[in-house]
Amino acid sequence: MPEVLRGNMENLLLKVAPKEEIDKKLEHVFETLFGQESPERIYFEEDDMAYIVDTGNDDVRTEGMSYGMMIALQLDKPKIFSRLWKWVKTYMTVPKGHENEGYFIWSCAPNGQANSDGPAPDGEEYFAAALLLAEKRWKIKEYGDEARAFLHAMVHKGENQDGYPMFEPENTYIKFVAHLHMTDPSYHLPHFYQLYARYGNPEDSAFFLRAEEEARKFWIKSANAKTGLTPEYADYEGKPYDIDGHWTFFSDAYRTVANIGLDWLWEHEEIGQSQIAVNIQKFFEPYLENDEEIPVFKIDGQPLRKEEQTAEGFPPLKVHHPIGLWSTLAQASLVTNEFDSALALKYLKYFWNLKLRRGKYRYYDNLLYFFALLALSRNYQKEWS
């Protein structure tokens, strides 16, 4: 382990830009993604509701809706929050009597028609955190009650043969989908489990405190010890798990180190996960200097070869979401600034000069960029005075 250089959690972007420019950039990014006149928006209002489109797949996902609610909460925009949540409840609620009752449909068409009858647990995780914090910030108890209702399902569903829990009862791991016994390292959010323990259902507080500890351990278990890379999907031992080719360091996996960064900012509980952030920034450091396309890597750091693709054309051989990748790597500077401030600064400078992605595939890249911008500027918070 590198020796910790204790630093306070300041606005790290002040190392590369004055506050006025940082605030201006936050406003610009918000207007680009959420402004109703913006040609590059991903947020669309209709009556008293609103939805966020995954522009690459032309659907509305619990992922994007919950991200949008978290952004609205952080920027103190209760009307946007309310519009998004109403759309979720109207169109994404799993019907009563279904084995997934209590959860939300992971993908709908922009007109509200369901594309599935199943949930994706990362959506529920973000919904719960956003609602519990909204209850605190805006003093709206209904939000907290709604979160507590589906948090109960996430832990206890299946105890009466009524479906499947999202958290594995034995090891507390969040599952990739409720009915499978495998996971996605980027779904492990210990900083959110701390909120669930504090503001969720009291009877599940001990479970979530254990889940918080186990999630950090799982990051270490699933990350390659040299590269810091984690797979998209993993078994409970942390080894890559192949469903439809999602076993490499690809799009979902970029979020893992961003989560390590936000957890560091909020909780600052060191069990060795800081080394993942240092390792992954060192691994990608050579790519800061050139503008070539980045290969898709296996977690051992070897570029994926065509003959290793396990689904037709998948995983791809080149990174699909470079802005998202660089944003999450920059968010790791929340950690690495305390161990190798020169390395952290390289990523902060690179991030500051990144431009939002334009066009069809802008959704995922720009949301990860926005989260990094909020976290690095100390605008991604769990408490407000």
N, C-alpha and C positions, 0 to 999 in steps of 0.2 A: 504493500500500500504506500502511495506517496504520502509524504508528511503534509498535514493540513496547514495551509496558511489561512488562518481565520480572518474572514472578511465579513463585513456586514452586507446584508442583502440589498444593496443599493440599486438604483436604476442603471443597469449595466450599459444601456445605450448612450448614457452621458459620456462614456469613454470615446464615442465616435461621432457624436452630434450634440448640439445644444438643445435644451428642453423645448424651445419654441418649434424647432424642426421636428422633434419627436412627436409633439402634440399635433403638428400639422400633418404628419404622415399618418397618425392614427385616424384623424378626421378624413383624410383622403381615402384611406383603405376602406373605412366604413362606408363612405359615400359611393365608392366604386362597387362594393359588393351588395349594399343594402339600399342605395338610393334608387327611387322608382324611375328616375330619368336616365339612369346609367345603362349604356348598352352592354356593359360587362357584369350586370348584377346577377346574383344567384337567388335573391330574395324577392318574392312576388306577393303582392297584397291583393285580396279579393274580399270585399265587404269588411267584416270584422275579423277575418282570418288571414293567415299568410302561410306560405310554404317556401322551402328552400329546395332548389332543383340540383340534383347531381347532373350537371350539364353533359358529362361524358356518357352517361347511361340513360339520360332523359327520364329519370324517375325521382321520387321523393323518398328519402331514406330516414329512418330513425336516427342514424348517424348524423346527418346534416341538420335535421330538425333540432336535435339535442345540442349540437354545437352552436347553432344559431341562438338557442335559448340561453346557453352559457355566455355567449358574447353579449347578448342583450342585457343580461344580468350585470356583467362586469362593467358595461358602459352606462348603466343606470337608465335603461330604456324599457320601462315596464309595459308600455303599449305593444311594442314589438314582441316581447316575451309572451304576453297574453294572447296575441294573434296566433303565434306559432303553436302554443299549447292547445288552443281551441281547435286548430286544424288537426293536430295529433289525436285529440280525444274524439273528434268527429269522424275521421277517416281511418285511423290506424289502430283503434281499439279492437282487440280480438273479440269476436262475438261470444256471448254467454253460452256455456255448455261445451265449448271447444276445449280440447286438452291444453291449449295455450291461453285460456281465459286468464285475465289478470295482467297479460303482457301486451305488447304492441307489435303490429305487423311491420316487418322491417322495410318493406318496399311497396310503394303505391305509385300509380300514375299521377301526373299533376292534376288530373280531374278527380282524384280521390279513389279511383278504382284499385282494389287490392291486387298486387302482383304475387302474393304469397299468403300463407296463413300462419307463418311462423315468425318468431322474433329473432333479433340479433342482440345479445346481451350488452354490447357496448352502448347501444342506444339507451337502454334502461338505466345503465350506470350513470350516464351523463344527465338524463332526465332527473334522476333521483337527487344528484348533487345540486343541479341547478334549482330544482324546486325547494329543497331544504334551505339553500342559501337565499332564495327569493323570499321565503317565509321570514327569514331573519332580517333581510335588508329592507323589505317593503312592508313588513308586518301583516302579511296576508296568510292567515293560518290554513286556509283551504289548500294552498300549495303544499304545505308540509304534510297535511293529512293525505293528500293524493299520493305523495311520494311514499309515505309510510305504508299505504295500502299495497302498492306493488313491490316494495321492498320485502314485505311479508311473504308475498308469493315467490320472490326470487330466492328466498331461503327455505321456505316450508312446502312449496308445491310438491306434490307427489307423496306426501305423508299419508294422504287419504286416497291413494291411487287416482289422483286427479291431474296427472301430467308430470312434469319434470321441473326440479328447481334449476335456477341458473348458477347457483353456487354449489359446488360439489360438497355434500355434507361432511365427508371424512376429512378432506384436506383443505377445505374452504376455497379452493381455486374457482375462479370464474370460468365458465365453460365457453367454448366457441359458439355452440348452439346447445339449447337446454337438454336435448335428448342424447347427445354424444359425450363420451367420457374423454374429451381432449380439450385443448385450450388454444388461446392466441395470446402470446406474451404481451402484446400491446393493449390487451383488455385488462391487465392487472394494474389497478389504480389505488394503491394504499392510501394516498392522500384523500381520496373520496371515501374510503371505508372508515377513516377516522371521523368524517362528517356523519356517516350512517350510524356509527357507534354513539356519537354525541347527540344527534338530533333525530335519529330514526326511532325504531321501536325499542323501548328499554329492554324487553326480553331478549333481543338479538344483539345487544351491545357487546357482550363478551365474544360472540361469534365474529363480529366485524373487527374487533380489536385483534383477534387471532388472524383473521383474513388479512389485516393490514400487515402484520409481521410476515405472514407466509408469502404475500405478494412480493415483498422486497427480496425474500430468499429465492423466489421463483425467477426473478430477473437474473440473479447470479447463476442460477441453475441453467437457464436457457441461453445465456449469452456465451459466445465463444470466448475462452479465457485470454486469447491473444488479440482478437480483432474487435471485440465488443459487439459483434453482429448477432442479432437474434433472428430466428425464422418467423415467417408469417404465422404458421400454425405449428403447435408442438404437442407432444404427449405429456403426461404428468411428470415425466423425468426430465422434461425440458428439451428433448430431442426433436428435430424436425419431423413433422407429421404431414404426409402428402395427401391432400384432397385437391383434385383438379390442378395439380402443379403448384400449390401454395406452400412450398417447403424451403424456399430460399429467403434471403434478405430482400424482400420486395415490398410493395406499397404499404400494407398494413404495418409491417415491421418498423418502418421509419418512426412511428409514433412512440416506440418503447423508450428511446432515449429522451424524447420530449417529456414523457411522463416521469422519468427519473429526475429531470430538471425541475418540473413543477412540484413534485414531492419534496425535493431538496429545498425549494423556496418556502413551501408551506410547513413542512414538518422537520426537516434537517436531521433525520434519523440515519446515522451512518452505520451500515453493517458490511460495507465493502462494495456497495453498488456504484460508488463514485468512480471506481476503477473502470467500469463499463463506459462511462462518459469520456474518461481520459483516453481509453483505448480506441473508441470509435472515432474521436476527433483526430487522433494520430493516424488511424488507418486511412481516413479520407483526406488528410492534409496534402498529399501530392496533387490531388484533384483541384485544390484551390488555385493552383498555379496555371492550369491549362483549361481550355474551353471545350475539350473533347467530350463526346457523349460518355456517360459513365456506364460501365458494364453492370449487369445484374450479378451479384456475388452470392456464392454459397457462404454459409456462416464461417467457414474456415478461411475466407478471404480469397478463394480461387474464383476467377470469373466462370460463370456458367457456360458450358459448351453446348452446341446445338444437339449433340447426341444424348445429352443429359436431360433434355426437356421431357417431362413425364406426361404432359397433356399436349394436344396438338398446338404447336406454336407457343407453348406456355411451360414454365415462365418465359417471358421474353428475354432476349439477350441484352437489351439496353434498358436503362431506367426510364420509366414512363412519366414520373412526377418529380422532375429535378428540383423545382422550386420548393415542393413539399419536403424533399430530402434535405436540402440545404437549410431550410427553416428549422427542422427538428434538430439538425446537427448544431445549429447556432444556439438553440434553446439549451443544449447541453452545457453551454458556457455558464449557466447558472451554477453548475457544479464545478466545472474545470477551472473557473476563475479563482477558486480557493487552492488549487493544486499546481496549476501551470498557467499563470495569468497571461503569458505571452501567446500561448496556444489559443486560449479563450478569445483573446483580442483579435487574432486572425479571423476567427469565425464571426465575431461581432462586426468587423469591418466588411467582410464579404456579405453578410446578411444585410447590412445597411444599404449596400449598393444594388441589392436584388430588386427586380421589378416584378410586380404582380403578373401572373400568367394571363394571357388574353385568349379568347376563343373557346372552342368546344370543351377542352379538358381543364378548364380553370377552377372548377369547384373544389376538388380535393387539395390541390396545391395551395390555393389562396386561403382556404380555411386553416390549414396548418401554418401558413405564413402569418395569418392574423393572430392565432394563438401564441406564436413565438413573439410577435411584436408586443402583445399584451404582457406576456410573462417577463420578457427582458426589460420592459419599461416599468415594471412594478405595478402594472394595471390589471393583473390577474390575481384576485384576492379572495380570501375566505372570511374577512372581517372588515367592517367599515365603521368608522367612528361616528 
